[in-house]
Amino acid sequence: MADLDVLSPLVAESLSAGPVGGWLVPDVTERPEVLGRYARLLASWGLEHGQVDTTGDRSVVAVWHRRSEVPAAAWMYDLHRVLGRHASRFALWHAYVDAVVPQVPHAYLAHLAARPGGDETARALLTAHHRVLDGEGLPAYTEVSGGRPREGLLAGLGYEPRSPILLEPDGPALWRMWRPGPDSGRACGGLPPRVRLRRRVTPVRGRLVPVPPRSP
């Protein structure tokens, strides 16, 4: 509980500072409270189902999952339970992301958050986790927003950008970032180099799933 109370606000602040947070909760007056609830859910799921790495001063947090182990139906249930009427945009976000998830075993960096000026600490935290993944022969995958994916922290740690996910309606682009396993060289290793994700979305049994556009 103590870790959740400290780490959740850090996750919420990082979401609020980026373009995805504004797209998820367009109403600026509601955004802090809604993102706070989502951040707490994300961190609690990391603690229960995945792995949460942090520093002694709790200035950086990384939420990891082994992608094949995430129970998607239970996640969507909790998303709607916690966020109520705000859940649909978050479910849409996850549907876009899940539609192009790599089909090979990998570790998924669900979220990375750091206090201002914490890049070097974040680098050290991720490097320690990457050593574990390299020992298991596992690649890593995540998404980042922003226009220069080859110049950020993750690129310096061996993550390679692939074509972006375009969040619609009127949302930002998310660059898919792939860190190959130690034995795969620079190959994609199961991650398609390009993807086109301008799709409509339709509700199915209470959750949102992406549907490819019809052929002309």
Phi, psi and chi 1 to 4 in degrees:
 res  aa     phi    psi   chi1   chi2   chi3   chi4
   1 MET       -  -42.7 -179.5   64.5   71.3      -
   2 ALA   -61.2  -42.3      -      -      -      -
   3 ASP   -63.3  -40.8  -81.3  -20.7      -      -
   4 LEU   -61.7  -41.4  -82.0  177.7      -      -
   5 ASP   -63.9  -28.7  -68.8  -19.6      -      -
   6 VAL   -92.1  -43.3  174.6      -      -      -
   7 LEU   -78.9  -34.3  -62.4  178.8      -      -
   8 SER   -59.5  -45.8  -63.3      -      -      -
   9 PRO   -61.4  -33.4  -24.7   35.3      -      -
  10 LEU   -64.8  -43.3 -177.6   57.9      -      -
  11 VAL   -63.8  -44.8  171.7      -      -      -
  12 ALA   -62.4  -41.2      -      -      -      -
  13 GLU   -64.4  -39.1  -71.5  166.6   11.8      -
  14 SER   -68.5  -36.2   72.1      -      -      -
  15 LEU   -67.0  -42.8  -80.8  170.3      -      -
  16 SER   -64.9  -31.1 -177.0      -      -      -
  17 ALA   -76.8  -17.9      -      -      -      -
  18 GLY  -102.8  170.8      -      -      -      -
  19 PRO   -67.8  -25.4   24.4  -33.3      -      -
  20 VAL   -66.4  -38.3  174.3      -      -      -
  21 GLY   -60.3  -41.8      -      -      -      -
  22 GLY   -67.0  -33.4      -      -      -      -
  23 TRP   -72.9  -38.5 -178.0   78.8      -      -
  24 LEU   -66.4  -40.8  -71.7  170.3      -      -
  25 VAL  -131.5   88.2 -170.1      -      -      -
  26 PRO   -61.6  -31.6  -23.9   34.2      -      -
  27 ASP   -75.4  111.5 -170.7  -31.5      -      -
  28 VAL   -65.4  -26.2   68.1      -      -      -
  29 THR   -75.0  -28.8   61.8      -      -      -
  30 GLU   -91.4  -17.1  -65.0 -177.4  -46.0      -
  31 ARG   -57.8  -49.4 -168.6  176.2  -58.3  155.2
  32 PRO   -58.8  -42.8  -23.9   35.0      -      -
  33 GLU   -69.7  -42.0 -166.7  -90.8  -23.5      -
  34 VAL   -69.0  -45.4  175.5      -      -      -
  35 LEU   -64.6  -32.2  -69.7 -179.5      -      -
  36 GLY   -63.9  -42.4      -      -      -      -
  37 ARG   -65.2  -42.2  -80.3 -172.0  -82.7  152.6
  38 TYR   -64.9  -42.8  173.5   78.6      -      -
  39 ALA   -61.4  -39.8      -      -      -      -
  40 ARG   -65.9  -39.3 -168.4  172.9 -175.5   87.8
  41 LEU   -63.9  -44.7  176.5   63.3      -      -
  42 LEU   -61.0  -46.0 -178.9   69.9      -      -
  43 ALA   -67.0  -39.5      -      -      -      -
  44 SER   -67.3  -35.7   65.3      -      -      -
  45 TRP   -67.7  -37.4  -96.5   70.6      -      -
  46 GLY   -61.5  -42.8      -      -      -      -
  47 LEU   -67.3  -34.8  -70.4  168.6      -      -
  48 GLU   -86.3  -40.1 -177.5  176.3   -4.7      -
  49 HIS  -112.5  -15.8  -60.5  -75.2      -      -
  50 GLY  -132.1 -130.1      -      -      -      -
  51 GLN  -145.1  133.6  177.9  173.0  -29.7      -
  52 VAL  -114.9  116.6  176.8      -      -      -
  53 ASP   -99.5  137.7  -65.3  -18.8      -      -
  54 THR  -149.9  172.0 -171.8      -      -      -
  55 THR   -98.2  168.9   53.9      -      -      -
  56 GLY   -59.6  -34.2      -      -      -      -
  57 ASP   -93.8    5.7   61.1   -0.5      -      -
  58 ARG    57.8   36.5  -56.9  -60.3 -168.0  -94.5
  59 SER   -91.3  -14.1   63.9      -      -      -
  60 VAL  -137.6  141.6  179.8      -      -      -
  61 VAL  -138.9  137.5   58.0      -      -      -
  62 ALA  -127.6  124.6      -      -      -      -
  63 VAL  -103.5  119.7 -179.7      -      -      -
  64 TRP  -116.5  147.9  -70.0   91.5      -      -
  65 HIS  -136.6  148.1  -72.7  -78.0      -      -
  66 ARG   -84.5  111.5  -60.2  -60.6  170.0   91.4
  67 ARG   -53.3  -39.8 -167.7   64.4 -179.7 -168.4
  68 SER   -68.9  -12.0   60.6      -      -      -
  69 GLU   -97.5   -2.2  -61.7  174.5    0.6      -
  70 VAL   -80.9  118.0  177.8      -      -      -
  71 PRO   -76.7   96.9   24.3  -27.9      -      -
  72 ALA   -61.3  -41.6      -      -      -      -
  73 ALA   -63.9  -42.0      -      -      -      -
  74 ALA   -66.6  -37.4      -      -      -      -
  75 TRP   -61.3  -46.6  165.6 -104.7      -      -
  76 MET   -64.0  -36.9  -78.8  -63.9  175.9      -
  77 TYR   -61.5  -48.4  172.4   82.7      -      -
  78 ASP   -65.3  -35.6  -83.6   -3.4      -      -
  79 LEU   -59.6  -46.4 -163.1   66.0      -      -
  80 HIS   -71.0  -36.2  -76.2  -91.1      -      -
  81 ARG   -64.3  -41.5  175.9 -179.5   59.3   79.9
  82 VAL   -81.8  -36.7  169.9      -      -      -
  83 LEU  -101.3  -13.7  -61.5 -177.9      -      -
  84 GLY    56.9 -126.8      -      -      -      -
  85 ARG   -67.3  -14.5   64.4 -175.5  178.2   85.4
  86 HIS   -86.9   -4.7  -63.9  -76.7      -      -
  87 ALA   -69.8  -26.3      -      -      -      -
  88 SER   -62.8  -40.7   58.8      -      -      -
  89 ARG   -69.0  -36.9 -176.2   60.1   67.8   94.0
  90 PHE   -66.8  -39.9  -72.9   81.4      -      -
  91 ALA   -65.1  -36.5      -      -      -      -
  92 LEU   -63.2  -44.5  176.9   58.3      -      -
  93 TRP   -56.3  -50.3  175.0   33.6      -      -
  94 HIS   -66.9  -32.5  -75.6  -78.3      -      -
  95 ALA   -65.6  -42.8      -      -      -      -
  96 TYR   -59.8  -45.6  -85.6  124.7      -      -
  97 VAL   -67.0  -44.9  168.5      -      -      -
  98 ASP   -67.3  -24.1  -70.8  -15.5      -      -
  99 ALA   -66.0  -22.5      -      -      -      -
 100 VAL  -123.9   23.3  -69.3      -      -      -
 101 VAL   -64.3  138.8   65.8      -      -      -
 102 PRO   -58.6  144.5  -24.4   34.1      -      -
 103 GLN   -94.0    5.9  -62.0  -57.3  -53.9      -
 104 VAL  -104.4  155.9  -62.4      -      -      -
 105 PRO   -56.8  135.4  -24.8   35.2      -      -
 106 HIS  -163.8  168.2   66.2  -79.9      -      -
 107 ALA  -100.7  134.9      -      -      -      -
 108 TYR  -108.6  120.1  176.2   58.3      -      -
 109 LEU   -84.0   96.6  179.2   56.8      -      -
 110 ALA   -71.2  -33.0      -      -      -      -
 111 HIS  -163.5  142.1 -163.8   80.2      -      -
 112 LEU  -128.1  125.9  174.5   67.6      -      -
 113 ALA  -135.0  140.9      -      -      -      -
 114 ALA  -143.5  147.4      -      -      -      -
 115 ARG   -68.2  156.8  -69.6  177.1 -172.3  162.3
 116 PRO   -51.4  134.5  -27.5   35.1      -      -
 117 GLY    82.3    9.6      -      -      -      -
 118 GLY   -98.0   19.7      -      -      -      -
 119 ASP   -61.2  -43.3  -82.5    4.5      -      -
 120 GLU   -67.2  -37.6  -72.5  -53.6  -48.5      -
 121 THR   -66.1  -41.4  -53.6      -      -      -
 122 ALA   -62.7  -39.7      -      -      -      -
 123 ARG   -60.2  -44.2 -176.0 -172.4  -52.9  -83.8
 124 ALA   -66.3  -39.3      -      -      -      -
 125 LEU   -64.5  -44.7 -169.5   70.6      -      -
 126 LEU   -68.1  -39.4  -69.5  176.5      -      -
 127 THR   -59.7  -40.0  -62.7      -      -      -
 128 ALA   -63.2  -40.8      -      -      -      -
 129 HIS   -69.4  -38.4 -164.5   96.1      -      -
 130 HIS   -61.6  -33.9  -68.6  155.2      -      -
 131 ARG   -61.4  -39.5  -69.1 -166.1 -168.9  101.7
 132 VAL   -65.5  -44.4  175.2      -      -      -
 133 LEU   -63.6  -41.5  -62.5 -178.5      -      -
 134 ASP   -63.0  -36.0  -71.2  -13.3      -      -
 135 GLY   -65.5  -27.4      -      -      -      -
 136 GLU   -93.9   -4.8  -60.6  178.2   29.9      -
 137 GLY    74.3   24.9      -      -      -      -
 138 LEU   -99.8  137.2  -80.4  178.4      -      -
 139 PRO   -77.8  172.8   26.7  -31.0      -      -
 140 ALA  -131.5  154.3      -      -      -      -
 141 TYR  -144.6  145.3  173.1   73.9      -      -
 142 THR  -160.7 -178.9 -168.8      -      -      -
 143 GLU  -130.0  145.4  -53.2   92.3   16.2      -
 144 VAL  -136.3  150.7  -62.2      -      -      -
 145 SER   -97.7  165.7   58.0      -      -      -
 146 GLY   118.6  161.9      -      -      -      -
 147 GLY   -95.7   -3.5      -      -      -      -
 148 ARG  -133.1   70.8  -63.3 -179.4  176.2  179.4
 149 PRO   -66.8  -18.8   25.8  -35.5      -      -
 150 ARG   -84.7   -0.6  -64.4 -173.1 -176.7  -84.0
 151 GLU  -117.8    0.6  -61.5  177.9   12.6      -
 152 GLY   -89.9 -175.4      -      -      -      -
 153 LEU   -57.7  -45.3  169.7   66.3      -      -
 154 LEU   -67.2  -36.7  -66.3  176.5      -      -
 155 ALA   -60.8  -36.7      -      -      -      -
 156 GLY   -69.7  -13.5      -      -      -      -
 157 LEU  -104.3   14.0  -68.1  172.2      -      -
 158 GLY    97.4    5.4      -      -      -      -
 159 TYR   -81.3  136.1  -73.9   79.0      -      -
 160 GLU  -111.7  129.2  -55.8  166.5   -2.1      -
 161 PRO   -74.4  143.9   26.1  -32.2      -      -
 162 ARG  -118.3  177.6  -62.6  -68.8 -178.0  -98.4
 163 SER   -59.8  148.6   58.9      -      -      -
 164 PRO   -80.7  160.7   29.9  -35.7      -      -
 165 ILE   -89.7  128.3  -58.6  166.5      -      -
 166 LEU  -100.2  107.8  -54.4  177.0      -      -
 167 LEU   -75.0  126.9  -62.9  179.2      -      -
 168 GLU  -128.7  147.4  -64.7  178.5   -8.3      -
 169 PRO   -85.9  135.0   30.0  -34.3      -      -
 170 ASP    57.7   35.7  -57.7  -38.6      -      -
 171 GLY  -101.7  177.2      -      -      -      -
 172 PRO   -78.1  170.4   30.0  -35.6      -      -
 173 ALA   -92.5  140.3      -      -      -      -
 174 LEU  -112.1  120.1  -66.1  180.0      -      -
 175 TRP   -81.9  128.0  -69.5   93.4      -      -
 176 ARG   -79.6  127.1  -59.0  173.4  -55.7  140.6
 177 MET  -118.2  127.2  -56.9  -66.7  -71.3      -
 178 TRP  -124.6  123.1 -179.1 -109.1      -      -
 179 ARG  -106.2  108.2 -178.1  179.4 -175.7  -89.6
 180 PRO   -62.0  153.8  -19.5   31.5      -      -
 181 GLY   -67.8  166.3      -      -      -      -
 182 PRO   -64.3  -21.0   22.0  -33.5      -      -
 183 ASP  -103.8    4.7  -61.7  -35.3      -      -
 184 SER  -104.3    1.0   58.1      -      -      -
 185 GLY    60.5 -134.5      -      -      -      -
 186 ARG  -102.9   13.1  -62.9 -174.2   59.3   82.7
 187 ALA   -71.0  157.4      -      -      -      -
 188 CYS   -67.8  -32.4  -66.4      -      -      -
 189 GLY    60.3   41.4      -      -      -      -
 190 GLY   107.0   -7.9      -      -      -      -
 191 LEU  -100.3  114.9  179.9   64.0      -      -
 192 PRO   -58.2  136.0  -21.2   31.6      -      -
 193 PRO   -68.2  -23.3   23.0  -32.3      -      -
 194 ARG  -137.3  148.4  -62.7 -171.5   60.3   80.5
 195 VAL  -149.7  141.4   62.7      -      -      -
 196 ARG  -113.1  120.6 -176.4  173.4  179.7   82.3
 197 LEU  -128.6   43.3 -156.5   59.9      -      -
 198 ARG   -88.6   96.1  -67.8 -175.2  177.9  -87.2
 199 ARG  -131.7  155.5  -56.9  176.1  178.5 -147.3
 200 ARG   -89.1  165.3   56.8 -168.8  178.9   87.5
 201 VAL  -129.9  139.0  173.0      -      -      -
 202 THR  -129.8  143.5 -174.8      -      -      -
 203 PRO   -75.3  136.9   25.4  -31.1      -      -
 204 VAL  -134.3  115.2  175.4      -      -      -
 205 ARG    50.4   46.4  -65.6 -175.3 -179.9  179.0
 206 GLY    85.3    1.1      -      -      -      -
 207 ARG  -132.1  166.4   62.9 -170.5 -179.0   93.2
 208 LEU  -103.5  132.0  -65.3  170.3      -      -
 209 VAL  -130.8  144.6  -63.7      -      -      -
 210 PRO   -75.7  142.9   26.1  -31.2      -      -
 211 VAL  -125.0  125.9  177.6      -      -      -
 212 PRO   -60.2  145.1  -20.8   32.1      -      -
 213 PRO   -66.0  149.6   23.6  -32.3      -      -
 214 ARG   -68.1  147.7  -64.4  178.5 -179.8  177.5
 215 SER   -67.9  145.1  -58.9      -      -      -
 216 PRO   -68.5      -   20.6  -29.1      -      -
